[in-house]
Amino acid sequence: MALNQAFRMLWEQHVAWTRMLIISIAEGLQDESAVTERLLQNPSDMAAVFRHYYGDQIASRFNQLMREHLLLADQLVKAAKAGDEQAAADAEKKWYANADEIAAFLASINPYYSESALRNMLYDHLRMTKEEAVLRISKKYPSDIEKYNQIEKQALEMADAFTDGIVKQFPAMFRI
């Protein structure tokens, strides 16, 4: 239960701080730097959970991949806001390649993580996050809010999948 609560909280923070950064960029708010700094804390917080089960090297690699995920999202939103279609397309291509790396990496450390299932979850996450950013930039606020509701639900599903894989891989650590 504690593992699942930790992952759920971290994925909630991931999507909430991502949303706050999208809003900061889209609206030109002065808090963009502070919000970015807080968002970039999320990968190391997630990595700390993985460290407990997999050690420093795997946690470090996970941190690196998730940090890249967030930095690419930042590039994509900024390019979209600027109307730079080529830069947005380039960032999006790298963003999906990063998702492929994350899925392959997680599948390599845990036999209960399906690479294709993880990839599909991550692709859904990316697609919805991009849609959220476009809606926000386009000032379609009710649709933007509804998209965030969908993102939040999907993030909790990812948290549950992360938990399930670890519990299956290390069942002795979870027996009462």
Secondary structure by P-SEA (a helix, b strand, c coil): caaaaaaaaaaaaaaaaaaaaaaaaaacccaaaaaaaaaaaaaaaaaaaaaacccaaaaaaaaaaaaaaaaaaaaaaaaaaacaaaaaaaaaaaaaaaaaaaaaaaaaacccccaaaaaaaaaaaaaaaaaaaaaaaacaaaaaaaaaaaaaaaaaaaaaaaaaaaaaaccccccc
